[in-house]
Amino acid sequence: MWLTDPEYGLSPKNTIGIDVYNPPPLHWTSLLVLAYQSCGVVYGDLSTSPLYVYKGTFSGSLHRFLDEETVFGVFSVVFWTITLIPLLKYVFIVLSADDCGEGGTFALYSLLVRHAKFSLMPNQQAADEELSAYYRPGYSTEETPILKALRNFLEKHRKSRTFLLLMVLFGASLVIGDGVLTPAMSVLSSFSGLQVHSNALTHGEVVLLSCIVLVCLFTLQHWGTRRVAFLFAPVVVLWLLLLAALGIYNIAVWNPRILRALSPYYVVRFFQRTGKDGWISLGGVLLSMTGTEAMYADLGHFTAASIRYMGQAAFLSKSPDCNIHFIFFESIPRPIFWPVLVIATLAAIVGSQAVISATFSIVRQCTALGCFPRVKIVHTSNRIHGQIYSPEINWILMLICLGVTVGFRDTDLIGNAYGMACAGVMVVTTLLMALVMVFVWQQGFILAAMFLLAFGSVESVYLSAALMKVPQGGWLPLALSLVVVAIMYVWHYGTRRRHLFDVQNKVSLKWLHALGPSLGIVRVPGIGLIYSELATGVPAIFSHFVTNLPAFHQVLVFVCVKAVPIPHVRCYERHLIGRIGPREFRMYRCVIRHGYKDVPGDDNDFENDLVVRIAEFVHMEAAEAAAHADAPRCSDASVDGRMAVVNRPFDLSRTGLLMRAPLPNPEDSVVVRAATAVTTAGDSSKTETMQSLQTMYEAESPGFAIRRRIRFEIDDSTSESMDPAVKEELSALVEAKHAGVAYIMGHSYIKARKSSSIVKKLAIDVAYSFLRKNCRGPAVALNIPHISLIEVGMIYYV
């Protein structure tokens, strides 16, 4: 696939170098394994709400209405809440807006920025729109006048796009806050059951036991989702069966008339009798929907939820004098109390695991889209790509979770915070979903308005009830969200300003061409990989480097690793290869595109892979030139930025190269050959020093060292029929690879201009600088070998 300048558009396609990738379907055994694991990771959070829903609902002034009709009304409100929001909204509507299987606020945002120019980052290219997963199937570029006017308004006004981004960041931060509140709420609620039949146990001891379990839970995270899911899945299956059995038992034994509460008549009667107290109690009803963001289209969960809440309501309607704080455990028959308590505690741990795993995923999405500082991401499964673990995020969550547990010590206060977070996420999802209906699904304004009115009005009522409990713990998720949003936005703002500085200070191509093939400097043997965030043009770091050190490598490759707003970029669409300047300049560009679920730097054979792709590009370019030999030739400047999607060919002979096995002699290592090429025969001390350094490094990374000693040669069987210019270029490429590869990156310092406002100086000079100093460096994130890294210091005044 040939692409013209990515800033402007596309040229006719050529399928040379593209190997169509069809992922094999999962075997039925793999599907069974994934379904088994989902019980431990997804449904754990969905199944623990019976531990605290009725307690949170009746904890306030509603307790004085504790009679059969009020209990029936509360159950009816819970039932129809689950029906309207988790079932109708999420199962039948929101889950249809998945982004290639990914969900959440950032998935909805990525859909919007692909189908409308709502992104604030200026690194979007027309070439990205050619990705197979970029647009929704069936998407049409034809728009109604009203839709076109709305799109133009939102795209042209930066404040509207900034508000959209802040809303997404706020929703994501609330979900991250759930990673703190869910473990504290679930574990503390389950351990409080110990006080039902053990009066000697104090509340402080319950808090201490909860903290010990929470530490163990977060310590288990480094095992990975797969191992934890296999460990916890049987617990969740048994827990769901117990809930169903207890619900049926309580309905049959205590009050079968609870079935009447399925009628919405009891909802109306409930609010008529309780008034304002009933409205405020909706903050407790919210807890019945915890986990709906992770819900999949499984109607069996809906049925089980109805039964377990109905059973507790049947018990409560006939036991108004029971301790409402332990309503779930009071409803358990005495002979099976302790086994159920143990399983409930384990289920609470499983529910916490689900939200912690979701937090890792959200942080990775935010990082990929430039909205969160770089953190360490560890893949915990070789078979399933999406299972990850982040040590830094894990320990931060643990510390905050312990602080919440010890600081609040009360599930009522934590429940108020939990309900506030749940209500906020639901409202944000509804607003984003309405925009998706308009701009992605193209269903028109009437349907989107009906959706927004139907669900937005109901969720606004729940949100208003949750806001009433802000002084009683509801302030916590808001405070946590403000901190997380501030971190995200400052990082996004600093990243955007740095990218704009690079765009505005690009090296002039005319100046570059005027220097000639030598670029006015000494071209030494080897390949220089210059990393930059620019997908077009030559970055300022290049001119800064050659100004201070007037020598550069024989072959230059400008590498840009960029994230695109789709979950995954298929391997055959990932690399764009192009040329900068005339052929004799030996300057290339490589743009590596990753989705927000991909992990950059996971290619352990990048150097050899790049050589093969450049060789393939050279042949593609020569083939196109031969096909258009009669057409008028373009000037050198007109082909700058022209790029092609290049896949690594399975048949290496197509590139005219041969790949040889690693050399057994350590003296033939890359660094030693490079040192030999630039030192004289008499200056052997430098060579010995370089060899010593190489030996030490290869002892630390033997796999990488072996891959570096792979040798390329020109294929003699095809060299005779090869174009002389192509053969000369490939020979120079092989010679440069044999001499060694160096990685050049900018070590930038971001400073606000002196004329900037105080707010901007605080954001850039203090907050952004602090985050950059304490996050993972780009070289580490991209898995660049430190022995080959050259960093160039630069100051960016933004």
N, C-alpha and C positions, 0 to 999 in steps of 0.2 A: 504494500500500500504506500503510494507516494503522497507526500503532503507538501504543500508549498509553505511559505512563511506562516508559522502557527498563529501569528497575530491577525492574519487576514483571511485565510481560507484554505481550501483543499483543491488538489488537482486530480486528474484521472487516476483511478486505482490500478495497481499492479499487484497481483497475488504472489509474486516472487518473494520467497522468504517467509511466507506465512503458512504455518502448519495448523490447520483447523483443529481445535481442541474440543473433544467431546468427553466430558467427565463420565466415567463409568458409573452406572447406578449402584446404589448400596445393596449389598447382599442382604437377604432377609435376616440372617443372623446379626448383622451389624445394626439393622433397624431395631431388632429386639433389644440389643444391648443399649442403644440410645434411648429407647422407650423406658427401659429399666432405670437408666441413670436419671432420666427426667423426673422420676418419682422422688429421687433424693435431692435434686437441685431446684426444680421449678415448683413442684407441688408442696414442698416443705413449707414455704412461706404462706401458701394459700390455705393451709390446713391448721394453722396454730391460732387463728383469730378467736375460736370459741373459748380460749383461755381467759379472754379479757373483754369481750364485747359487752356482755350484760353488766359486768362490773363497771365499765366506763360509762355506760348509758345511765345506770341508776345511782351513780356516785354523787350526783348533785342534788338539787332540790326535788328532782323527780322521785326520789325515794319515798316521799310522803304520799305519792299516788300508787303505792305498791299494792294493787289488788288485781283480781283476775282480768278485768277488762283492760286495765292499763298494760298488763303483761302481754295480753293478746295483741294490743295495739303496737307495742314495741316490736314483737315478733313480726307483725304484718309489715311494719316499716322496714325492718331488716330484710324480709323476704322480697318486697317490691324494690328495695334499693339494689339488692343483688340482681334482680331480674332486669332492671332498667340499665344499670351502668356496666357491671361486669359482663352480663350476657348480651344485651342488645347493643350497647355501645362498643365494647371491646371485641367480643367474639364475632359479631356479625358485621361490624363496620371498620373499627380501627385495625384489626388484624389483616384486613384486606389491603391496607396501605403499608404493608411491610416493604422494606427496601432490600429486595433480594434475600428475604428471610430474616432481616435484621429489624428490630423494633426499638421503640423509645423515642424521646424527643429529638435526639440528634439524627436518627434515621428519617424522621419526618422533615427535619430541616435540610438534610442532604437531598431529599426529593425536591424540595422547593428551590434550592440554589441550582439544581441541574435544569429544571424546567423554567426557571426565571432567574434573571441576574440579580439575585438578592445578596450574594456574597460580598463582603467588604474586602476580601483579599484580591489583589490585582494580578494574580498569577494564573488566572483561567485562560485556556487556549482553545481556539477553534478545533484543534486536533483532538482535544479531550472528548468532544462531542461525537467523535467517530467510534468511541468505545462501545462495544456491543451492549453493555448493561447501563449505558448512560441514560437513555430515555425509556420511559415506560412503553411496553408494547402497545401499539395502536395510537400512540400520541401523535396528534396533528398540530402542525404549526399554524394552521388557519384559526383565527380568533374572531370573536364578535367585537364590534366597536367598543362596547362597554368594558369587556375584558382587556382589550388592548389599551384602553385609557387607564384602567386601574394598574395594569402592569407597568406602563410608562411612568405613572406617578410614583409607584413604589421603587422602581429602578433608579429614577432620577434624584429622589430625595434621600440623602444619606441618613437623615434622622430617622426615617421610617425603617430603613434597613438596620440601623443601629438598635432601634427598639425591638425589632424582630430578633436580632442576635441576643440581646439582653434577656428577652423572654425565654429563649431556648436555654441560655446559660442558667437562668433561674430554675427552670424545670429540671435540668440536669443536676444542679446543685441540691435540689430537694431530694432527688433519688439518691444522690451520694449521702445526704443526711440520713436517709433510711438505713444506709449501711451502718450508721451509728445507733439509731433508735431501735431498729428491729431486734438486734441481739440483746440489748438491755431490756427491752419490754418483754420479749418472749421468755428469756431465761429467768428473769426475776419473777414473772408471773407463774411459771411452772414450779419454781422452788418455793413460792409462797404457799403452795399446797401442803408443804410439810407441816405447817402450823395448824392444819385442820384437826389432826389427830395426835399432835405432839405439842402440848402446851409449854413444855420446857424449852422449846426452841425460840429464841428471841428474834426480832426482826433484824437486828444487826448481824446475827449469825447467818440469817438467810441472805443478806446482802453480801457477806463475805464468801459464802458458798457460790453465789452467782458470779462474783468476780473471779474466783478460781476457775470455774467452768468457762467463762469468757476468755481468759488467758489461754486455756487449753484449746478452745475453738480457733482462735486466731493463730495459734502455733501450728495447728494442723493444716493451715492453708498452703504451706509450701509443698505439701504432698500433691496438690493439684486437684482440679475438679473431678477428674476421672476416678482417682482413688477414693476421694471423699464421697463421691456419689455412690460408688459400689458399697461403701461402708454404711451409708445412711439410707439407701433405698429400701431395704427390708423394714427399717424402722417406720418410714412413712407409710408403706403399704399396710403394716400392722396397725398403725395409728388411725388411718382412714377407716379400716374395718371396725376398730373399736368405737370410733365416733358414730358410725352408722348403727352399730349394735346398741350403744348407750342411748342414742336418740330414739330408736324403736322401743327400747325397754321403758324409757321414761314416759313416752307417749302412751303406751299400753297400761302402765302401772299407775301413773299419776293423773293424767287428764287427757283422754282421747279427744275431747272437744276442742283441743288446740287446732285441729284441722280446719275449724271454721275461720281461724285467723288468716287463712290464705285469701280470704275475700278482702278487697281494698276498702270495704266498708269500715273495717277496724282502723285503718289509717286515718280516715276522716274523723271517726269518733275519738281517736287518740289525741289529735290536735285540738278538737273541740273541748275536751276535758282538761287538758294540761296547758294549753295556750303557750305562753312564753317559755315555761319550763320544758315543754315538749320540744320546742324549737331548739333550745340550748342543748338538749340531750342528743341532738343529731350529731354532735361532736363525738359521742361514743359510738353511735351507729356507724360512723365513718370507718371504724376499726374493722368492720366486717368486710370491707373492700380492700384491705391491705393485701398486696400481692397481685392486684389486677393488672398492673403494668407488665407482669411476667406471665400472664395467663395465656394459654394456647386454646385453640378451638376444641375444647373438651367439655361436652355437656354433662358428662358424668360427674364432674366436679360440682356443677350447679346443683344437681340432684342431691349429692351428699351434703352440701352446705345447707340446703333447706332442712334436711332431716336432723342434722346435729343442732341447729339453732332451735328447731321446733321441740326437740326433746328437753332442752334446758328450759324453754318457756313453759312446757307442760309441768315440769317440776316446780318452777318458781311460782306458778299460778296457784299451786296447792301448798306452798311452803313460804308464805310471806314473811315469816319470822326468822328465816335462815340468814346467815351472814352473807350479804350481797358481795362482799369482797372475795369470797371463796365459792361463788355460785357454781362454777364448773365442778369443783372437787366435792361440793356438798351433794351434787346430783349423782355421784358415783356410788353404786352399792358398796357397802362396807367390805364384803369378802374379797372384792377385786380392787380395792382402793389402791393398795401399794403397787401392784403391777401396772395399773393405769398411770399412776404418778410417775413411775420410772419411764414409761413409754412417752408420756407427755413431755417430760424433761428432754428426752432424746429428740422428740419431734420439734421442740422449741429450738434446739441446737441446729437441726436440719433447716428450719425456716430461716434462721440467721445466716446459714451457709448460702442460701439462695440469693439473699440480698448482697452479701459480701462479693459473691461471684459477679453479680450484675454491676457492682461498683467498679470492679477491675475493668470490666468491658467498657463502661461509660468513660472512665479515665483514659483508656486507650483511644476511644473515638475522639475525645476532646483533644488529646495530644496530636493525633494525626491531622486534625483540621485546624491546628495552630491556636488552640484555645486552652492549653494547659502545659505547664513546664514538662520537659522530658523526664520520665521516670523509667526505672528498670522494668522491663516486661520479660517474663520468663514463660516459655511454652512448657506446659506440664504434660503434654501428650504428643507423641510422635505421629499418632494416627488422626487425631481430630485437631484441626488448626486453631479453632477458636477458644480452646481451653488455656487460660493464661493465669498468671499470678504476678502481683507487683509487691515486692517486699516493703518499699517505702510507704505505699498507700495502706498496706495491711497493718503496719505497726502504728501509723498515725490514727487509723480507725480504732485500733485497740485502745490506745491511750484515751481518746475522746470518749469511747464507749464506757471505759472504766470510770472516767470522770463523771459521766452522766449517771451511771448506776450509783456511785457513792454520793454524788451531790444531791440527786433527787430522792433516792431511797424509797420512792413511792411510785407504784405503777399508774396511779391516777394522773400524776403530773407528767410522767413519760407518755401516757396514753393521750393526753391533750396535745403534746408535742407531735406525737405520731399522727394523730388525726389532722393536725395543721399541715403537715408535710403531704399527707395523702390527698387532701382537698386541693392544695396548690398544684400538684402534679396533674390531677384530673382536669383542672381548668386550663392549664397550659396545653395539655394534649388536645382538648376540645378546640381551642383557638387555632392551633396548628393544623388540626384535621380539617377545619373549615377552609383554610387556605389551600390545603392539598386537594380538596374537592374542586376548588375553582381552577387552580393553575396546573395540577397534575392530572386529575381525572377528567377535567373539563366538563363538569356536570352542570355548570351554570350557577347563578347566584341564588336562585330560589331554593334549590335543594340544600346548598350550603347554609343559607339562612334558616331553613327549617331545622337542620341538624344543630346549628348553633343555638337556636331558640329552645329546642326541646331539651337538649342535654345541658346547655349552658345555664339555663334558668334553674334547673334542679341542682346543679353543682354549685351555683352561686348561693343557694340557700344553705347547703352544707358548709360552704366556705365561710359564710357569715356566722354560722353557729360556731365554727372552729375559731374564728377571730374573737369571739366573746371569751374564749378561754386563753387568750394570749397572756394575761397576767398570771395564770395558773399553769405555766409550763409551755404554753403555745408559742412563747417568744423564742424558744431554743432553735427550732428549725429555721425560723426567720433570721436569727443571728448567724447560724452556721451558713445559711445560704448567702447572706450578704458577704461574708468573708470569702467563701468559695467563688462567688461571682466576681468579687473584686480581684482575686488572684487570676481568674480566667480572663477577665476583660483587660487587665493590665498586661498580661502576657500577649493576648491577641493584639492589643494596640501597639505594643513595642515591636512585635514581629512584623506587623503591617507597616509601621514607620520605617523599619530597617529595610524591608523589601522595596518600599518606595524610594529610599535613598539609593539603593542599587540600580533601580530602573532609571532614575534621573541622572546617574553618574556613570552610565555605560560608556565604554571606550568606543570612540568613533571608528566605524569600519573603514572609512576613507583614510583616516590616519594610519590604520593598520595596514591597508593595502599599499600605502605610500612607502612603508618601511621595506617592502620587498620580502622575498622568501626567508631571509635570515632574521626578519623583524628587527633589524638593527642591533642584534645581540648575538652572543655566541651560542650556537645550538649544540649541546652536548648529547652523547648517546643516552638513550632511555626514553621511557614514556612518562610524561607528566600529566597526572589527573588533577585538574583544577576544579574543586568543588565550589558550587555557587547555587544560590536559590533562583537565579535567572534562567528561564527556559529559552530566552532569546537574547542575542547580543553578547558582548564580551564584558565581564564584570570589572569593576574598578580595581579589584585585588590584583589582576594581572598586570596592569600598568604600575601599580604600587610595588609589586615584586620586582619587575624588570628595572624599575628606576633605582632601586636599592641594590640589586644584584643582577647586573646586565648579562645574564646567562640563563638559558632555559633548555628544555629537553628537545630532542630531535622530533618527537611526535607529541603533540599537545591535544588533550581531550578535555573539553569543558563538560563536567558532569553535573547534572541537576537532578536531585532526588526530590520529587514533589508528590504531595498527596492530592488525590482527586476525590470528589464527594460521592464515591460509590463504595460499597463494602469491599469488593475484591476486584482487582484487575487481573484478567486472565494472562497466563504467562506469555502467550504469543502476541499479546497486545501491549506488553509492559514497556518495551524499549523502543525509543525513537532515536535513530542515528542520522546525523547530518554532517555537512561539511561547512567550515568557515573559511572563506577566501578561496583562492585558486588551489589546484591540486598540489602544486609544489610547496605550498605553505605547510602541508602536513598537519592541519588543524581540523579537529572534528568536534562534534557536539553529541552528547549522549544524555537523553532525558529518560529517567527511570520513574515510571508512574506506579504509585501504590494506592490501594484503597484504604479506607480508615480502619478496616479489620486486618489488613496486611501489616507485616512488620518489616520495615526497611533494614537492610544489612544482614538478611538471613541467607544471602547468596555467598557460600563459602568458596566458590570458584569464579569470583567476579572478574579477575584480571584476564584469565584465559577465555572466559566467556565474552568479554569485551573485544578481545582481539579477533575472535571468530566472527562476531557481529559486524565489526568494522570491515573485515575482509568480504563478508557477504554484501555489505552496503556498496563497497567499491565495485563488485561485479554487477550489482543491480544498476548502479549509475552508468556503468559502461554499456550494459545491455540497452538501457533506455536511450543513451546517446547514439548507439548504432541503429536503433529503430527509428530515430528521428534525425538521421544524418542529413537528409535533404532540407530539413527545416532550418531557418536562420538561427545562428548560434546566439545565445544570450551572453551578455557581458558577465564578467566575474561577479560584479556586485549584485546582479539579479538573483544569483543562486544562493546568496548568504541566507542562512536560516531555513533552507529547504531540507526537509527531513523525511524519513521513511520509517514505517514500522518494520522492524527487522527481527525475525525470529531466529534462534540458533538452529541451523539446519542439522537434521539427523545424519545426513551424508556429508561428511567434512570435505570430501573431494570436490564438492560444488564450489567451495571457496578457494580452491587451488592450494590449500595448505595441508600439511601432514603434522600430526601431533605425536611426538615421541615420548616414551616413558621417562620418568625422572632419572637423572644421572646418579649413579652410585657414589661418585667421588665428591666429597664435601667441598673440595676446592673449586668445583664448578658451580657453586651457589651463586645466586643472583647478585648479592652484595659484593662478593669477591670479583665477579666478572666486571661489575661496574667500576670497582676500584681500580682494577687492572687497566680498564679503558681510559681512565683519566689520570693515572699516575705514570711516572717514568719507571723504567726498569731499575734504576738505581735507588729509587725511593721505596724500598720494600717495607719500611716500618708502618706506613699508612695502610698498606695492604694487609699486613699481619694484624693490625688493630681492627680493621673492618672484618677480617675473617674471624677474629675472636668474638666480636659482637654478634656476628651472624650465627656462630656456633652456640652461643648462649641463648639467642632467640629461638633457634630451631629446637633446642632442648625443651623450651617452654611450649612451643607450638609445632610439634613434629608434622601434623597433618597439613598445616598451612605451608610449611617449608617444602614438603614434597610437591604440593601443587605449584609452588613457585618455580620449581626446577623443571617443570614440563617444557619441552622445547618444541618450537614450530619450525617447519621447513617448507620450502616451495616444492610442490608436487611436480616432479620431473615429467610424469606422464601427461600432464596438462599444460606444462609451461610453454611448450612449442606452439600450441594453438592459442595461447593467451596473448591478449593485447600487450604490446611492449610497455605502454604507460601503466597499465594495471600491474604487470609483473614488477616494474620498478617500484611502484607504491607498496605492493605487498612485501617486497624484499626489505624496503625501509621499515615497514611495520614489524616484520620478524626480527630484524636486527635490533630495533629499539626494544622490543620485548625481551630479547636475549640479554640486553645490557641491564635491564631492571626497570621497575616501576616505582614512581614516587607519588605520594598523595599531598597535594597542596590545599590547605584550607585557611580561611581567614579567621583570625582570633580577634574578633571585633569588640570594641568598647563603645557602647551607645551613650551619647550625651545629648541632653536637651540644649538647644541654642540659648545664648544669653538673653535673647529677646523673648523667650518663651514665658508663659504664665507660671505662677507658682504651682498651680495644680499639675501642669505638665512636667515641671521639673521634679516634683515629688514622685509622679508616676514613672518617669524615665530614669532619673538619676538615683532614686532611692528604691522604689518598689521593684521595677523591672531589673535593675542591676542586681538587687539582692536575689531575685529568682534565678537569674542567669548564673550567678556564682554558686548557687546551691542545687542546681539541677544537673542532670547528666549532660556531658559535652556532646556535640554532634559527632565527633570522631568515635566516641564510644558507642553511641547509638547506631552508627552506621557500620560498626565492626571493622574499623580501619586499623590495620596493624601499626602499632606505635613506632616500630623501628623504621618504617617508611614514611612517616608523617612529617610534613613541614608546615608549620603554622606561621602565618604572616599577620602581624599586628596592625590593626587599623582602627581609627576613631571615626565613628559615625555621628555627625551633628544633625539631629533630626528636629 
